[in-house]
Amino acid sequence: MRPKRLISLLVAVCMMITMLPLSAVTAFAADTSTVRTAIVDGYKYEYTINTEDDTATIKYFRGPVDSEGNVDSANNGPYDIDIPSELDHHPVTGLGAYSFSGYASASPYPHNSYQIGRNIRSVDIPQGVTSIGNHAFFDCFDLENITIPQSVTSIGDVAFGCCKFTTLSLGENIETIGGGAFWHCSNLSEITIPENVKEIKNGYSENIYYRKTFEGCSHLKCIILPAGFKSFEASLRDCPTDCVIYYNNDWDHAKDLLADNDNSWYLYNDNGKLKNRNFLYLCKVTFDANGGDLTGNLTNYLTDNLTDHAEVPVYTTEKITETIANDLNATDLDAINAPKRAGYKFIGWYTTEDGKPEDGKFDVKETAITDDITLYARWEFDPNALDCHPLTVTGGTVTVKYDGSDVTSELRSTDAATGQKTYSVPDGAEVTVTLDKNLIPKGNVFDSWSTDKFSLPQDQDHKAETITFPMNSDADIAAEYRDAATDHTPDTDTAVCHPLTVTGGIVTVKKGDKDVTDTLTVTTDETTGKKTYSVPDGAEVTVKLDKTLIPEGMVFDIWSTGKFSLPLGQDYKAETITFTMSSDADIAAQYRDATIEDDGPNVLGTAAIIGTAAVGTAVLGYQAYSLGAEFAGKLMALPYFPSNRSALAMMLWEDAGKPMPESELLYPDVGQEEQDMDLQHAARWAMENELIPDLNDEGTAPEEMKFFPANPVSKLDVLNAWQKAQELKNN
């Protein structure tokens, strides 16, 4: 044919094709429904092309081939297969239904498939495969090992039914596991379900329900379910009764999962249900280092700040070390068995923060966990484990705090014949030295602290009775004194003094122009809160209302002074009073209900008060005026006006002749020493005769009842109690 004719013919053909409809052109493409054949590494595969993405799905594994490319039916294996990642340049993404199965009755499967599938010993599935179809490896009895890549996201129904592997590692990206996927895998001993799988459904295939994912797994010992797992529509029938189900979630979610499985109708009977296996869920064990440091990596289990506390998930009924020992190395376990804290020795883990009682100690190696729990480290101070400095103190008492705890009693110390005391103090500890007034020589007063080469912090005054500093070097601290006579400062130990008792006020005492308050001897009644000062005769005393002590809902009313009378220039209602100390005095702040208006006159401006000159006349006269004429006679009859429950009880009891109460029980909030017995008797007697209200909760046991001695009493409380006491005495 001539070249011109050939060219003309080709042009005509091209024009014809161009004019054809699109459907006709497509007819020239390969038939995508056609099953293709490929031989790779001596094995023959049949596959189809997925038109959407031009990838391949293996339809059948035909087995080994001979030198001429024909199936070698005489080769009975075993077969160790590396499934190709592509076939004829088409990436393999799927393994079709029955593609490697040894099941002989599958109608679309060739007659010799039984022999082929059951000769497979190991399979390596390539990266890129995303799905494993229904029955893909069903009845592969000799299959021992299979590698599933991370790319696989779904496993079909009965995909591994009746397979001889003992463990199976599923890719973490798998989202779907079909019903009966591991049916009758009789050698399978343990399996971990990937965290993206939320449920295991029952499957249906060829008129058979695969209600039965783990049924017949007769050697199954362990199933680990992920935290987000919600539905278990699978049977455990014929699985061992000692099979353990580990569910990585808490009890609330575990209850839901158990209920879901229990309600599944296709499990036949209870033998196939989760509840009849050892079903373990996670408890949260929190380790609080309690000031210590948790060391170790612990990346698999511990969260939050490892230096403070950590959370360890532990399966219920198991011991902590049983759950985590397989995943922790020796360094990690030290974080639990031996936490660290500088200067302290680890005693153990306790269920209470203070480590009490002693029987609260928790053995992490031997005690099974049954619920969420917090365990606290208990420490014992160990100064031998620290760098220490000698601290020598003369004339003072020492308090040492380390890491926020008072460790004074645990320090090593020595006493010298001169009265000096030397302590071994840890570096960095906080030291407080307080003047010991019992050691001040007669006729002297405290002047300042000498510190030798040691320098106090800038905010500390050498002349202050109490100094505080961090211990960072050797120190020699000594109290220095000066002559009281030379300084015109009274020696309170040799001067004539009077007791001044104050309740509800702040005291300042001056001798001449010198403030001598800090040199006075002071005692505090722990029961009533009263403070008693030993005040030199002739000293000027100022008592200022302490507003922090005013009871809630009350306001300051007046000062009561007992037998002591204020100078004419002082107002009993003023918040600050000043007087010269010339006799014993008992000063107490009186309060009234904040809702009651105070329209009484100034005490000193009332003629009625000026006319009263007996015991505490100014105060009593004012009280009578403010309460009204009706109570004036009763009020003036009182020996004194008490300010709290203890004073009221004592007044009533003494007026009645100090009768003994019927009960011998003692109030726990009243002193128990010999000198406190009068108040104990007075309080019990007043309560027994209902002269003073009972403030205890209803049903309180007699031996636990309190008296509340420091609680304030109102004017009406006092008058009512006095009237009842008089009626009792007259009867």
Order of alpha helices (4+ residues) and beta strands (2+ residues): alpha-alpha-beta-beta-beta-beta-beta-beta-alpha-beta-beta-beta-beta-beta-beta-beta-beta-beta-beta-beta-beta-beta-alpha-beta-beta-alpha-alpha-beta-beta-beta-beta-beta-beta-beta-beta-beta-beta-beta-beta-beta-beta-beta-beta-beta-beta-beta-beta-beta-alpha-alpha-alpha-alpha-alpha-alpha
